[in-house]
Amino acid sequence: MNLSTGVGGYELNLEEYWQIVVRRRLIILFCAFALGGFSWLFTWFNQPPPTYNSTAVVKVDSVVEVAYSLTDGSLAQANNMSTYLELIQSYALMERVAQRLGLVPGELSAEEIRANQDYQSQVMGLREAIAAGQEGSSELIAITATWSDPAFARDLAQAVAEEFRIFNIEEKNRRVFDAKRFIQQQLVVVGERLKAAEESMRDYRQKHNMSTFGKDSEAVARLVADFEQEYRQSLSRQNILAFTLSQLRETLRRNTWNYQGISTSGSVSDYFDTLNRRLVDLALKHTELASLYTDSHPQMVEIREQGNEILLSMVGELEKQLRLTQRRIADLQQNVAETTQRYEGLPDQALELSRMGRTVRINEELYDLLEKKYQEVLIKEAEKVQEVSLVRPAFASYVRINPVRTAQTALAGFILGFVLGLIIALILEAMDTSVGTIEEVESFLSVPVVGFVPHLSHDEAAELFSGVEGLATAGHELERQMRLITHFSPPSTISEAYRTLRTNLLFSQGGGHRVVIVSSATIKEGKSTIAANLAVVLAQQGGRILLIDADMRKPMQHHIFGLERAPGLAEVLLDQIEWRRAVRHYSDVMLGEMGIDQALLTPGLDQLDVLTCGRVEVNPPDLLATPLMQKLLDEVRQEYDLVVLDTPPLLHTTDVTVIAGKVDGVLLVYHIGAVVRGALKRVKSNIEGVGGRVFGVVLNGVRGDISPDYAKYKMDRYYNYAYGEHSRENLTLSEKVRKLANDFRKRLLGRGGRK
């Protein structure tokens, strides 16, 4: 399926789009890995502080009266659950948690904590770190603490659960706790007072040596003791009435009547008991109606108002009984004083001792009463209401809840970089003006492609020659073997490509080519290697072949065949030597650097003669333009079946244009993507402008498996070609650095063209 139309009417298909990706893979992979690595580094260095969670689970069991349990209490229970969730995150509870964890001193009151800005910030920080939620429709509440320290998160969740449990117990049993606290305080006070009275009486007896009283003193003591016992009972009743009155007033002030009766120690009065029974009846009625109506229903409001009226009446009755008790206490005090005056004749010491004894007895009875009440309160406390229980304690979790997703970010960056690389690759491909396929070359130049030569790397060559005895796998010898692959490895794929080129050359245009120039548009396109191998495969077919190295700027043929450079073409054109004496034959190759063994490795070289470049002392175009060059071409055309001339690149010199019109045709070597299409077109125009003719193009640098994608467009080291008097090895350091920089820029910008 065609997706887009290229230059010259050639359309790209899916396979060729894939080849674009393969050719530009370095840019695509660089963008992908660069953006992926940057995303990974950016995510890693900008990661948030680690955060950990810890959860404690509590269960809330609502305490319901028996009568209330017979009705539907689900609605009230749901409301209570919402209240519990709000209470867990309340500021008051967080103050207690902060004191429990030691963040706030435990001896400070709530007012002192709120007055301190630092302590208040600590409490608010804990409040923001706590989240509470009901687990489904169950009675379980999950308390989750979030903190940067997993151990502190565990302690915080556990502390909130414990404080919530304790707070619930205190709220549900506040009356018992208040009574216990009051009795504890009174026990301390009365105990100290009793101890002081006993010590005073003991000291007084020892001081006055008194052990017994007379009958009169005993009678007085008994009478006074009766008054004082009643006084103590009245005083106890006064305390009970005062405590009950204060609790009722607090209930009315807070409007927190819980629809229950009022419990007191002992009977206040018949009227008070009647009011209390009416209050219990209202509570029972409220329980019955709660399953049918809400708190805003008129009947529910009426029950609340009646209860408040009864509470007000009970307060009035308590105030009345308290006043009566206070008057009775005053009367008893007056009776004690009158009895004491009546018996003024008794000894003062006995009377004082009697008073001390009375004080001791009063304190003893009061202390015994408080002890009894304290035990009763302890029993009630043991029966205290406890709705909240810890189901699952908090555990420290070292798995952070905000993990750094570097892998996901890097993958996303890699994908974005890959897409960006694809876009850049397509842009570079669109900007690339070189030609890279057979169809493009033939369509653009109107010249057939007569052959293509696969690419051969050093590693591939070393592996190719490793099994052949007498051939090198490294060094200078490997370079010669790679350049003359048709002689050293005739069965190879590359040698077969040259034989295909030979066949196409011989049968193109009727086979009338006798003198052929092999040239290229620019440097490093491998034209010298192709000229040498073409001459070899032509000789291997049995024809007499002459290879002339006409590249007087950077000659390579004497290196390839291991021959002396001079005498050669330059000396012939200067008329210093006759050309037949300058031609090198098979014997010269065997006696040269190649040696007899390598020369005899493959038949065919005995049909190949080589005319090397020679020593060039004048301008090469002037030499090639001499009449001796035309004479040479005419004579070798008569003596040889085919003459191959290796000439310099056309874009850098005018050597080819000087002799292009004197030969039968030009074979243009084009390394895939080496030059832009305009330059390639200009080369062909220059040749035709001087009367020459380009009869075919050889594509060089194709992959070794001769696949149509031309994956590798760049020649390896053995294709290096430089011009001038000095080779690469003789360049200065600055020149080498500049050349390497230019080569890298060309590779990065895709000057290699379509691969």
ABEGO torsion letter per residue (X at the ends): XBABBBBGGBBBBAAAAAAAAAAAAAAAAAAAAAAAAAAAAAAAAABBBBBBBBBBBBBBBBBBBAAAAABBAAAAAAAAAAAAAAAAABAAAAAAAAAAAGABBAABBAAAAAABAAAAAAAAAAAAABBBBBBEABABBBBBBBBABAAAAAAAAAAAAAAAAAAAAAAAAAAAAAAAAAAAAAAAAAAAAAAAAAAAAAAAAAAAGBABBBAAAAAAAAAAAAAAAAAAAAAAAAAAAAAAAAAAAAAAAAGABAGBBBBBBEBABAAAAAAAAAAAAAAAAAAAAAAABBAABAAAAAAAAAAAAAAAAAAAAAAAAAAAAAAAAAAAAAAAAAAAAABAABBAAAAAAAAAAAAAAAAAAAAAAAAAAAAAAAAAAAABBBABBBABBBBBBABBABBBBAAAAAAAAAAAAAAAAAAAAAAAAAABABBABAAAAAAAAGBBBAEBBBBBBAAAAAAAAAABBGBBABEAAAAAAAABAAAABAABAAAAAAAAAAAAAAABGGGABABBBBBBABBGAGAAAAAAAAAAAAAAAGBBBBBBBABAABBAAAAAAGBBAOBBAAAAAAGABBAAAABBBAAAAAABAAEAAAAAABBGAAABBBBBAEBBABBAAAAAABAAAAAAAAAAAAABABBBBBBBBAAABAAAAAAAAABAEBBBBBBBGABBAAAAAAAAAAAAAAGBBBABBBBBGBBAAGBAAGABABBBAAABBBBEABBAAABBAAAAAAAAAAAAAAAAAGAAEBX
